[in-house]
Amino acid sequence: MKIFNTDSSVLLKRSLDLLMRHHQNLAENVANMNVPGYRRKPTRFLEELSQAQRQTGLRATHLRHIVPGPEERLSPEWEQGPVELTREMADLAQNQIRYDFSARILRRKFAGLTQSITGRIR
């Protein structure tokens, strides 16, 4: 039904999927950091999320809407280089915050739908 698959819901679900995949890559990088010759697995989360946003058709329609800024660009050496534990742990923390935020927004969205359908506040 369209009520459950709105553009924002689809984007949030896609965001959760991408964040989960990003977390798996980061965890694998940390787990293999001492393996000789291992190169980190990059995940271009922001680029993939921007692509998903363009597909849903969500966009800023007012001057005061928040528009995403320039994406953080990492050097190719960092993307394919050896694993740096401090950077990976910082990325894990940032990823966890993004995941929690997306899950909270999606949960509130479905709680609002539940309240509208049942007429009861939980």
DRENTORLO-596428 format. One line per field, with one value per atom (N, C-alpha, C, O, CB): residue number from 0; residue in one letter; atom name; y, x, z. Coordinates in pm, 1 decimal, m for minus. Each point is the difference from the previous one (the first is absolute). Glycine has a CB too. Layout:
BEGIN
i [NUM_...]
aa [A_...]
at [CA_...]
c2 [Y_...]
c1 [X_...]
c3 [Z_...]
END
This chain:
BEGIN
i [0_0_0_0_0_1_1_1_1_1_2_2_2_2_2_3_3_3_3_3_4_4_4_4_4_5_5_5_5_5_6_6_6_6_6_7_7_7_7_7_8_8_8_8_8_9_9_9_9_9_10_10_10_10_10_11_11_11_11_11_12_12_12_12_12_13_13_13_13_13_14_14_14_14_14_15_15_15_15_15_16_16_16_16_16_17_17_17_17_17_18_18_18_18_18_19_19_19_19_19_20_20_20_20_20_21_21_21_21_21_22_22_22_22_22_23_23_23_23_23_24_24_24_24_24_25_25_25_25_25_26_26_26_26_26_27_27_27_27_27_28_28_28_28_28_29_29_29_29_29_30_30_30_30_30_31_31_31_31_31_32_32_32_32_32_33_33_33_33_33_34_34_34_34_34_35_35_35_35_35_36_36_36_36_36_37_37_37_37_37_38_38_38_38_38_39_39_39_39_39_40_40_40_40_40_41_41_41_41_41_42_42_42_42_42_43_43_43_43_43_44_44_44_44_44_45_45_45_45_45_46_46_46_46_46_47_47_47_47_47_48_48_48_48_48_49_49_49_49_49_50_50_50_50_50_51_51_51_51_51_52_52_52_52_52_53_53_53_53_53_54_54_54_54_54_55_55_55_55_55_56_56_56_56_56_57_57_57_57_57_58_58_58_58_58_59_59_59_59_59_60_60_60_60_60_61_61_61_61_61_62_62_62_62_62_63_63_63_63_63_64_64_64_64_64_65_65_65_65_65_66_66_66_66_66_67_67_67_67_67_68_68_68_68_68_69_69_69_69_69_70_70_70_70_70_71_71_71_71_71_72_72_72_72_72_73_73_73_73_73_74_74_74_74_74_75_75_75_75_75_76_76_76_76_76_77_77_77_77_77_78_78_78_78_78_79_79_79_79_79_80_80_80_80_80_81_81_81_81_81_82_82_82_82_82_83_83_83_83_83_84_84_84_84_84_85_85_85_85_85_86_86_86_86_86_87_87_87_87_87_88_88_88_88_88_89_89_89_89_89_90_90_90_90_90_91_91_91_91_91_92_92_92_92_92_93_93_93_93_93_94_94_94_94_94_95_95_95_95_95_96_96_96_96_96_97_97_97_97_97_98_98_98_98_98_99_99_99_99_99_100_100_100_100_100_101_101_101_101_101_102_102_102_102_102_103_103_103_103_103_104_104_104_104_104_105_105_105_105_105_106_106_106_106_106_107_107_107_107_107_108_108_108_108_108_109_109_109_109_109_110_110_110_110_110_111_111_111_111_111_112_112_112_112_112_113_113_113_113_113_114_114_114_114_114_115_115_115_115_115_116_116_116_116_116_117_117_117_117_117_118_118_118_118_118_119_119_119_119_119_120_120_120_120_120_121_121_121_121_121]
aa [M_M_M_M_M_K_K_K_K_K_I_I_I_I_I_F_F_F_F_F_N_N_N_N_N_T_T_T_T_T_D_D_D_D_D_S_S_S_S_S_S_S_S_S_S_V_V_V_V_V_L_L_L_L_L_L_L_L_L_L_K_K_K_K_K_R_R_R_R_R_S_S_S_S_S_L_L_L_L_L_D_D_D_D_D_L_L_L_L_L_L_L_L_L_L_M_M_M_M_M_R_R_R_R_R_H_H_H_H_H_H_H_H_H_H_Q_Q_Q_Q_Q_N_N_N_N_N_L_L_L_L_L_A_A_A_A_A_E_E_E_E_E_N_N_N_N_N_V_V_V_V_V_A_A_A_A_A_N_N_N_N_N_M_M_M_M_M_N_N_N_N_N_V_V_V_V_V_P_P_P_P_P_G_G_G_G_G_Y_Y_Y_Y_Y_R_R_R_R_R_R_R_R_R_R_K_K_K_K_K_P_P_P_P_P_T_T_T_T_T_R_R_R_R_R_F_F_F_F_F_L_L_L_L_L_E_E_E_E_E_E_E_E_E_E_L_L_L_L_L_S_S_S_S_S_Q_Q_Q_Q_Q_A_A_A_A_A_Q_Q_Q_Q_Q_R_R_R_R_R_Q_Q_Q_Q_Q_T_T_T_T_T_G_G_G_G_G_L_L_L_L_L_R_R_R_R_R_A_A_A_A_A_T_T_T_T_T_H_H_H_H_H_L_L_L_L_L_R_R_R_R_R_H_H_H_H_H_I_I_I_I_I_V_V_V_V_V_P_P_P_P_P_G_G_G_G_G_P_P_P_P_P_E_E_E_E_E_E_E_E_E_E_R_R_R_R_R_L_L_L_L_L_S_S_S_S_S_P_P_P_P_P_E_E_E_E_E_W_W_W_W_W_E_E_E_E_E_Q_Q_Q_Q_Q_G_G_G_G_G_P_P_P_P_P_V_V_V_V_V_E_E_E_E_E_L_L_L_L_L_T_T_T_T_T_R_R_R_R_R_E_E_E_E_E_M_M_M_M_M_A_A_A_A_A_D_D_D_D_D_L_L_L_L_L_A_A_A_A_A_Q_Q_Q_Q_Q_N_N_N_N_N_Q_Q_Q_Q_Q_I_I_I_I_I_R_R_R_R_R_Y_Y_Y_Y_Y_D_D_D_D_D_F_F_F_F_F_S_S_S_S_S_A_A_A_A_A_R_R_R_R_R_I_I_I_I_I_L_L_L_L_L_R_R_R_R_R_R_R_R_R_R_K_K_K_K_K_F_F_F_F_F_A_A_A_A_A_G_G_G_G_G_L_L_L_L_L_T_T_T_T_T_Q_Q_Q_Q_Q_S_S_S_S_S_I_I_I_I_I_T_T_T_T_T_G_G_G_G_G_R_R_R_R_R_I_I_I_I_I_R_R_R_R_R]
at [N_CA_C_O_CB_N_CA_C_O_CB_N_CA_C_O_CB_N_CA_C_O_CB_N_CA_C_O_CB_N_CA_C_O_CB_N_CA_C_O_CB_N_CA_C_O_CB_N_CA_C_O_CB_N_CA_C_O_CB_N_CA_C_O_CB_N_CA_C_O_CB_N_CA_C_O_CB_N_CA_C_O_CB_N_CA_C_O_CB_N_CA_C_O_CB_N_CA_C_O_CB_N_CA_C_O_CB_N_CA_C_O_CB_N_CA_C_O_CB_N_CA_C_O_CB_N_CA_C_O_CB_N_CA_C_O_CB_N_CA_C_O_CB_N_CA_C_O_CB_N_CA_C_O_CB_N_CA_C_O_CB_N_CA_C_O_CB_N_CA_C_O_CB_N_CA_C_O_CB_N_CA_C_O_CB_N_CA_C_O_CB_N_CA_C_O_CB_N_CA_C_O_CB_N_CA_C_O_CB_N_CA_C_O_CB_N_CA_C_O_CB_N_CA_C_O_CB_N_CA_C_O_CB_N_CA_C_O_CB_N_CA_C_O_CB_N_CA_C_O_CB_N_CA_C_O_CB_N_CA_C_O_CB_N_CA_C_O_CB_N_CA_C_O_CB_N_CA_C_O_CB_N_CA_C_O_CB_N_CA_C_O_CB_N_CA_C_O_CB_N_CA_C_O_CB_N_CA_C_O_CB_N_CA_C_O_CB_N_CA_C_O_CB_N_CA_C_O_CB_N_CA_C_O_CB_N_CA_C_O_CB_N_CA_C_O_CB_N_CA_C_O_CB_N_CA_C_O_CB_N_CA_C_O_CB_N_CA_C_O_CB_N_CA_C_O_CB_N_CA_C_O_CB_N_CA_C_O_CB_N_CA_C_O_CB_N_CA_C_O_CB_N_CA_C_O_CB_N_CA_C_O_CB_N_CA_C_O_CB_N_CA_C_O_CB_N_CA_C_O_CB_N_CA_C_O_CB_N_CA_C_O_CB_N_CA_C_O_CB_N_CA_C_O_CB_N_CA_C_O_CB_N_CA_C_O_CB_N_CA_C_O_CB_N_CA_C_O_CB_N_CA_C_O_CB_N_CA_C_O_CB_N_CA_C_O_CB_N_CA_C_O_CB_N_CA_C_O_CB_N_CA_C_O_CB_N_CA_C_O_CB_N_CA_C_O_CB_N_CA_C_O_CB_N_CA_C_O_CB_N_CA_C_O_CB_N_CA_C_O_CB_N_CA_C_O_CB_N_CA_C_O_CB_N_CA_C_O_CB_N_CA_C_O_CB_N_CA_C_O_CB_N_CA_C_O_CB_N_CA_C_O_CB_N_CA_C_O_CB_N_CA_C_O_CB_N_CA_C_O_CB_N_CA_C_O_CB_N_CA_C_O_CB_N_CA_C_O_CB_N_CA_C_O_CB_N_CA_C_O_CB_N_CA_C_O_CB_N_CA_C_O_CB_N_CA_C_O_CB_N_CA_C_O_CB_N_CA_C_O_CB_N_CA_C_O_CB_N_CA_C_O_CB_N_CA_C_O_CB_N_CA_C_O_CB_N_CA_C_O_CB_N_CA_C_O_CB_N_CA_C_O_CB_N_CA_C_O_CB_N_CA_C_O_CB_N_CA_C_O_CB]
c2 [m118.8_118.8_124.2_1.0_m124.9_227.2_123.6_69.0_73.2_m47.9_m48.2_65.0_m46.1_75.3_m57.7_m141.5_m51.9_19.5_m9.5_m156.4_192.3_15.5_139.0_15.8_m258.3_342.6_136.7_22.7_m81.1_160.5_30.6_29.3_7.2_m51.7_175.1_m59.6_12.5_m135.1_m27.0_261.0_m318.6_m133.2_m84.4_m69.2_82.1_m7.2_m75.7_48.7_m80.7_45.2_167.1_55.6_m41.7_m33.1_227.5_m193.3_m42.0_m148.0_m38.9_215.6_m258.8_m143.0_m23.2_m80.0_25.5_123.8_m10.9_47.6_m59.0_94.1_71.0_51.7_m104.7_m19.5_251.1_m299.2_m104.3_m113.7_m52.5_112.2_m98.2_m105.4_40.2_m78.6_5.3_196.8_47.2_12.4_m33.7_156.0_m74.8_13.7_m136.0_m14.6_226.4_m310.5_m134.3_m56.0_m60.1_22.2_58.0_m48.0_73.2_m59.8_4.9_185.0_79.5_m51.0_m9.3_210.4_m234.0_m53.0_m133.3_m24.0_139.4_m200.6_m128.7_18.9_m69.8_m34.3_198.2_27.8_54.3_m40.1_84.8_46.6_56.5_m107.0_m4.4_224.9_m306.4_m107.1_m96.7_m47.2_68.3_m50.1_m87.9_64.5_m68.1_m31.8_230.3_71.0_m8.9_m25.4_181.2_m134.9_m6.8_m142.0_m19.8_210.0_m288.8_m139.0_m44.9_m85.3_39.7_101.3_m43.6_98.2_m11.1_m109.8_215.1_104.2_m55.2_60.4_100.1_m272.4_m57.1_m104.4_m59.0_101.9_m65.8_m95.1_68.5_105.4_m224.3_60.4_62.6_16.6_m92.7_m7.3_219.1_27.0_30.1_23.1_m168.1_145.4_27.6_147.7_86.6_m275.0_215.6_137.5_19.8_m90.2_99.6_107.8_26.7_m5.7_31.8_109.9_m183.4_m3.8_132.6_29.2_m283.7_334.1_127.1_m17.6_m89.2_206.7_m31.9_8.7_146.7_85.3_m289.4_232.6_138.4_27.2_13.2_m13.2_8.1_13.6_125.8_m6.5_m118.8_239.8_125.7_5.2_52.5_60.5_m166.5_m0.9_m89.6_36.3_6.8_m160.5_m91.5_54.9_m18.0_m173.4_258.2_59.1_116.0_16.3_m84.2_147.0_108.7_m55.4_56.8_83.7_m251.4_m63.5_m50.3_16.3_m82.7_5.4_m48.6_117.2_m11.6_m186.9_310.7_117.9_54.7_39.7_14.4_m52.2_47.0_m91.0_47.6_50.8_m228.7_m94.3_18.5_m21.2_m139.6_200.1_17.3_131.4_14.0_m152.4_233.4_126.9_100.5_105.9_m229.2_94.1_96.5_112.0_m24.3_m155.3_301.2_113.9_118.4_2.7_m84.2_178.8_122.5_86.3_27.3_m36.1_51.3_80.5_141.2_79.9_m288.9_239.2_131.1_47.6_m82.3_30.2_181.2_54.2_m39.8_m9.8_199.4_m212.5_m33.7_m149.9_m41.2_247.1_m286.9_m143.6_m25.7_72.5_m125.5_m49.8_m36.6_m74.8_m98.3_86.9_58.6_m61.7_m67.1_60.7_111.9_m296.9_m65.6_78.0_49.4_m268.8_229.7_71.5_m87.5_m111.7_246.4_m82.1_m80.7_m124.1_5.9_200.6_m318.3_m126.2_m2.3_61.5_m177.3_44.2_m15.3_m86.0_m113.0_136.1_30.1_m73.1_m50.4_77.8_62.7_m268.7_m59.0_m27.8_m27.9_m73.8_110.0_m24.2_m147.1_m86.4_274.8_m217.2_m139.0_m84.2_m119.7_197.8_m15.0_m73.9_m48.8_m111.6_248.2_m53.1_m40.0_m108.4_m96.7_326.2_m213.6_m96.5_m139.9_m97.5_281.5_m195.8_m131.0_m36.2_m107.6_139.8_54.9_m22.6_m96.6_m63.2_289.4_m236.8_m88.5_55.9_117.4_m192.6_m9.7_35.6_81.8_m38.0_m171.0_320.9_80.9_m14.0_39.9_126.1_m222.7_m33.3_122.7_m8.0_m181.8_300.9_118.5_49.9_39.1_23.5_m63.8_45.8_m96.4_42.9_67.0_m239.6_m99.5_9.9_m10.0_m142.6_171.9_10.9_128.0_0.3_m132.1_240.0_124.3_m19.3_48.3_87.1_m205.6_m27.8_m89.5_19.0_4.5_m121.6_m85.7_80.9_m20.6_m170.6_282.4_83.0_88.0_10.8_m11.4_62.8_85.2_m81.7_45.4_108.1_m272.5_m88.1_m40.8_m5.2_m77.8_54.2_m39.2_113.3_m23.8_m131.8_277.4_115.9_16.2_23.7_89.0_m125.4_10.8_m109.8_25.3_78.1_m225.8_m112.3_22.4_m17.7_m137.2_194.0_24.9_109.7_m10.8_m60.1_176.7_109.6_m46.7_29.6_132.8_m235.1_m48.6_m95.6_6.6_19.3_m114.6_m94.8_73.0_m36.4_m140.5_278.9_76.9_73.6_1.5_25.2_33.1_72.0_m96.6_29.7_143.4_m288.9_m98.9_m54.5_m21.6_m38.8_38.0_m48.2_103.2_m36.2_m97.8_262.3_105.5_8.7_23.8_103.9_m147.0_4.0_m110.6_25.0_72.3_m219.4_m110.5_11.3_m46.0_m96.5_202.5_22.5_98.9_m15.4_m30.5_146.4_94.2_m67.2_29.0_153.5_m271.5_m74.5_m90.4_m9.1_16.3_m73.6_m85.8_80.0_m42.8_m108.1_266.6_87.1_46.6_6.2_69.5_m43.5_44.5_m110.3_24.1_137.0_m282.0_m112.3_m44.5_m21.6_m51.5_59.1_m52.1_108.8_m27.7_m154.1_303.7_110.0_0.5_74.7_m84.1_m72.3_m6.3_44.1_m23.9_m161.3_250.6_39.2_m103.3_m34.5_281.2_m294.9_m101.1_62.0_m70.4_m73.5]
c1 [84.1_m84.1_87.9_108.3_m291.5_135.8_75.9_19.8_97.2_m187.2_m0.5_11.2_125.5_56.4_m306.9_294.0_119.1_125.8_110.5_m254.3_130.2_114.3_5.9_10.8_m22.1_4.0_15.5_145.8_86.7_m279.0_218.4_137.3_93.9_111.6_m200.4_44.3_87.2_22.3_110.1_m192.3_m19.2_16.6_97.1_84.7_m316.7_219.8_90.3_143.0_92.7_m278.1_203.9_133.5_56.8_118.2_m178.8_m20.9_46.5_36.3_100.0_m243.3_62.8_31.4_130.0_83.6_m328.4_261.2_123.9_119.1_107.9_m237.7_109.9_104.8_42.8_119.3_m209.3_m7.8_32.5_77.5_94.2_m299.3_166.4_71.9_144.5_92.4_m308.3_234.6_134.5_84.9_118.4_m209.7_31.7_74.0_40.5_108.5_m233.1_38.1_33.9_117.5_91.8_m332.5_237.1_109.3_130.8_107.6_m274.2_155.1_117.5_59.6_121.9_m218.8_9.7_46.8_72.6_103.8_m294.9_137.7_64.3_138.4_94.5_m320.4_238.0_130.5_98.4_116.4_m229.7_67.2_88.3_45.9_117.3_m233.7_24.1_35.1_99.2_92.5_m317.8_206.6_93.9_137.2_101.8_m292.2_194.1_127.7_74.7_120.4_m217.4_25.6_64.0_46.4_109.0_m252.2_61.5_35.1_123.2_75.2_m315.9_261.9_110.5_116.1_86.7_m253.1_169.5_102.4_141.7_94.5_m262.1_185.1_133.5_38.0_107.8_m137.8_m57.0_30.2_92.8_m33.9_m190.1_340.0_93.8_m62.2_m60.2_250.7_m174.9_m47.8_m148.9_m49.9_230.2_m252.6_m144.6_m22.7_62.4_m109.8_m40.2_m40.5_m141.6_m83.3_235.9_m179.5_m132.3_m106.6_24.5_79.4_m224.0_m115.4_m73.3_m53.6_31.9_18.4_m71.2_m150.0_m43.2_249.7_m283.9_m142.9_m30.1_27.3_m83.3_2.3_m32.4_m143.7_m89.5_253.9_m183.9_m134.1_m70.6_m113.4_191.0_m11.3_m66.1_m36.3_m105.2_230.9_m40.3_m30.7_m119.5_m86.9_328.3_m245.6_m111.6_m130.2_m106.0_266.2_m153.4_m119.8_m50.2_m120.7_198.5_13.3_m40.3_m67.5_m97.4_286.7_m137.2_m61.1_m140.5_m92.7_321.2_m244.3_m131.6_m96.4_m118.3_225.7_m57.8_m84.7_m45.8_m115.5_236.3_m30.9_m39.2_m105.7_m89.3_317.7_m219.7_m97.1_m138.5_m100.6_286.5_m192.4_m129.3_m65.8_m121.6_203.3_m5.3_m57.5_m11.8_m59.6_m62.0_176.6_m3.2_97.9_112.0_m176.4_21.8_87.3_m45.3_m112.2_158.0_42.8_m31.8_m89.0_34.3_185.5_m333.6_m92.6_m16.0_m76.3_m42.7_189.5_m9.6_140.7_88.4_m319.4_253.1_132.4_54.2_121.3_m178.8_m32.7_45.4_15.5_34.5_m145.9_86.9_23.1_149.4_80.8_m292.3_246.2_140.7_42.5_m62.6_44.4_123.9_52.7_131.4_82.6_m194.4_132.9_126.1_118.1_m2.9_m113.6_219.4_120.3_88.2_m36.9_25.9_127.6_92.0_41.2_28.9_55.1_m81.8_33.2_147.3_83.9_m265.4_210.0_138.0_72.5_m40.3_m23.5_167.5_77.3_128.4_77.6_m174.4_117.6_122.2_94.3_m42.3_m81.7_251.3_97.9_m1.6_m32.8_175.2_m107.9_4.3_97.1_m21.7_m36.2_165.6_95.2_m67.8_25.6_164.4_m276.5_m68.9_m102.0_m12.8_46.2_m104.6_m105.3_55.9_m62.2_m67.0_243.4_55.5_121.3_57.2_m141.3_123.7_120.8_m20.2_m104.9_175.7_32.4_m10.3_m99.9_m36.5_274.8_m280.4_m100.7_65.0_104.0_m236.9_70.5_41.6_m108.8_m114.4_246.5_m95.9_m97.6_m77.2_m121.4_268.0_m80.1_m69.9_m104.7_m109.5_314.3_m172.4_m95.2_m118.7_m114.8_303.3_m159.9_m107.6_m93.6_m121.8_274.3_m97.2_m83.2_m83.2_m115.1_285.6_m112.6_m76.4_m113.2_m111.1_316.2_m177.1_m103.3_m109.2_m118.1_289.1_m131.8_m99.2_m92.4_m121.3_283.2_m105.1_m81.2_m95.8_m117.7_303.7_m136.7_m83.6_m109.5_m113.9_308.6_m161.0_m96.8_m109.3_m117.3_296.3_m141.7_m97.6_m97.6_m119.5_288.4_m119.1_m86.7_m98.9_m118.6_301.6_m134.8_m88.3_m106.0_m116.5_304.4_m146.5_m93.4_m108.0_m118.8_301.6_m140.8_m96.6_m99.1_m119.5_291.8_m121.8_m87.1_m101.5_m118.9_303.4_m138.1_m90.6_m104.0_m117.3_300.6_m140.8_m93.3_m102.9_m117.6_296.6_m135.8_m91.8_m103.8_m118.1_300.1_m139.9_m93.8_m99.7_m119.3_294.7_m128.2_m89.6_m97.5_m117.3_295.5_m130.8_m86.5_m109.0_m116.1_308.2_m154.9_m100.0_m102.4_m118.5_290.3_m124.3_m90.8_m104.4_m118.8_301.6_m139.6_m93.4_m85.2_m114.2_274.4_m107.3_m80.8_m112.8_m111.6_312.8_m172.1_m104.0_m106.9_m118.8_286.8_m126.6_m97.2_m85.1_m121.3_277.8_m94.3_m72.7_m102.7_m113.9_313.5_m156.6_m90.3_m117.0_m113.8_307.8_m166.2_m106.0_m99.7_m120.5_279.8_m108.4_m87.4_m82.2_m120.6_285.2_m100.8_m70.3_m70.7_m96.9_265.0_m120.1_m58.8_47.6_m52.9_m146.5_297.3_53.2_144.8_76.4_m234.4_194.1_137.2_63.0_m56.2_3.3_167.9_68.4_74.0_63.2_m43.0]
c3 [0.0_0.0_0.0_58.5_63.2_m187.1_m11.9_135.8_18.6_m250.7_325.5_130.4_74.9_79.4_m70.3_m34.4_66.3_m83.4_53.4_61.1_m241.5_m89.7_m60.1_m121.6_71.1_135.8_m47.2_m37.4_32.5_112.4_m212.8_m41.0_119.4_m5.1_m191.8_303.8_117.5_67.0_47.7_m14.0_m29.2_59.4_m80.6_56.4_34.3_m220.7_m87.0_19.0_7.3_m174.8_175.6_20.5_135.4_9.5_m155.5_249.7_132.5_2.1_60.5_42.6_m168.5_m6.6_m76.0_41.9_m32.6_m119.9_m78.9_82.8_m5.7_m208.6_290.4_86.6_102.3_23.2_m54.9_93.2_97.6_m65.0_59.3_70.8_m250.9_m71.6_m28.3_20.8_m123.6_55.0_m31.6_126.3_m0.8_m198.1_305.6_125.8_55.8_56.3_m9.0_m62.8_46.4_m81.5_55.9_15.0_m201.8_m84.9_32.1_0.6_m181.5_207.4_36.7_131.6_14.4_m133.8_215.0_128.4_m20.1_61.8_56.0_m202.6_m26.4_m61.9_36.7_m67.2_m62.9_m61.0_102.1_2.0_m219.2_302.1_101.4_98.5_37.2_m61.1_66.0_93.0_m64.1_66.1_43.4_m236.8_m69.9_m11.8_12.6_m139.7_103.0_m7.0_132.7_2.4_m173.2_280.5_131.9_29.7_53.7_26.5_m114.6_27.7_m78.4_47.2_m1.3_m163.4_m85.7_m4.5_m86.6_m48.0_224.8_m7.8_16.5_m50.8_139.8_m20.0_20.8_m104.1_7.6_233.1_m337.0_m107.6_m99.7_m53.8_82.8_m54.0_m94.2_m138.6_m54.2_182.4_m183.8_m134.5_m10.1_m110.1_34.1_187.8_m5.6_m28.8_61.4_100.6_m253.4_m32.6_48.5_m9.6_m192.4_253.7_55.7_m108.1_m116.4_293.6_m134.9_m89.9_14.4_106.9_m89.4_m121.7_10.0_m22.8_m73.1_m4.4_140.7_m26.4_m26.0_84.5_61.2_m257.6_m34.5_41.1_m83.5_m110.1_325.3_56.3_m48.3_m47.5_246.6_m187.3_m34.8_m148.1_m36.4_220.1_m267.7_m143.3_m30.1_m79.2_28.8_113.9_m23.3_57.2_m59.9_63.6_111.7_57.5_m86.5_m18.0_247.7_m282.4_m90.9_m124.5_m49.4_133.8_m134.5_m117.0_33.8_m79.4_m5.2_202.4_41.8_18.1_m31.9_144.9_m62.2_18.3_m134.6_m15.3_228.6_m310.1_m133.9_m61.1_m70.2_38.6_57.2_m54.6_61.2_m67.7_28.8_166.0_65.1_m38.9_13.5_175.7_m236.4_m40.5_112.9_m19.5_m152.5_290.3_109.4_m30.0_m44.8_210.3_m140.8_m25.5_84.1_50.6_m285.0_248.6_73.5_m89.3_m115.1_247.0_m78.3_m79.0_55.4_m54.2_m7.4_167.2_62.6_34.1_23.8_69.5_m90.7_26.1_137.0_18.7_m167.1_244.3_135.2_24.0_110.7_m34.4_m176.9_14.3_9.1_m58.0_m69.5_200.0_14.0_m125.0_m39.7_292.4_m313.1_m121.4_37.2_68.1_m220.9_109.6_32.1_m54.2_m112.7_112.0_81.3_m39.7_m87.2_m36.4_246.1_m242.2_m81.1_77.6_119.6_m238.0_48.4_64.0_37.4_m65.6_m63.4_234.6_42.4_m103.0_m27.9_273.3_m299.4_m100.2_65.0_55.6_m244.6_181.4_51.9_m115.6_m112.2_307.1_m165.1_m105.3_m41.3_81.3_6.7_m211.6_m44.9_83.0_18.4_m248.3_280.2_82.4_127.7_45.4_m139.1_151.7_122.9_m30.3_75.1_21.7_m204.9_m34.2_m19.7_42.3_m148.6_43.8_m33.2_84.3_m17.3_m212.4_319.7_78.2_115.0_12.5_m74.5_146.4_115.7_101.9_m4.6_m31.7_125.9_99.7_111.6_53.9_m107.7_87.2_114.8_105.6_m21.8_m123.5_259.3_103.0_49.4_18.6_48.5_m46.0_52.6_m98.4_40.3_89.2_m256.4_m101.5_m10.2_m11.7_m115.3_131.5_m9.4_120.7_m15.2_m115.6_248.7_119.7_m2.4_43.8_84.6_m179.2_m14.3_m100.1_21.6_34.0_m164.8_m100.0_57.9_m29.4_m152.7_265.0_64.6_90.9_m0.2_m10.3_87.5_89.7_m79.7_34.5_134.5_m274.2_m84.0_m67.4_m10.7_m27.4_m6.8_m63.8_98.1_m36.8_m117.4_278.2_101.7_29.4_17.5_81.8_m93.9_23.6_m115.0_22.7_109.2_m254.1_m116.8_m0.5_m30.6_m98.3_163.2_1.5_105.8_m26.9_m52.3_199.7_107.6_m38.8_27.8_140.5_m232.9_m41.6_m103.9_11.5_36.5_m149.1_m104.9_57.0_m36.6_m131.8_258.0_60.7_86.3_0.3_m2.1_74.2_84.6_m84.6_34.9_136.3_m279.9_m87.1_m62.0_m5.4_m43.3_1.6_m59.6_104.0_m30.6_m135.8_288.7_107.4_31.1_19.0_76.6_m90.3_25.6_m113.1_23.2_107.7_m251.5_m114.6_10.5_m20.4_m121.7_173.8_12.4_125.8_1.1_m126.8_231.2_120.5_m30.7_49.7_97.8_m228.8_m41.1_m84.5_14.8_m7.3_m95.4_m79.8_88.7_m19.1_m177.1_292.2_91.8_79.9_19.0_m4.7_31.3_76.4_m87.3_46.6_96.6_m267.6_m90.4_m29.8_m8.1_m91.4_83.5_m35.0_120.1_m12.1_m161.7_289.6_117.7_80.7_70.6_m62.0_m19.2_77.9_144.9_82.3_m230.6_179.9_135.6_2.8_m93.5_147.3_56.3_21.3_91.6_103.9_m136.1_m6.0_82.2_111.6_78.8_m272.4]
END
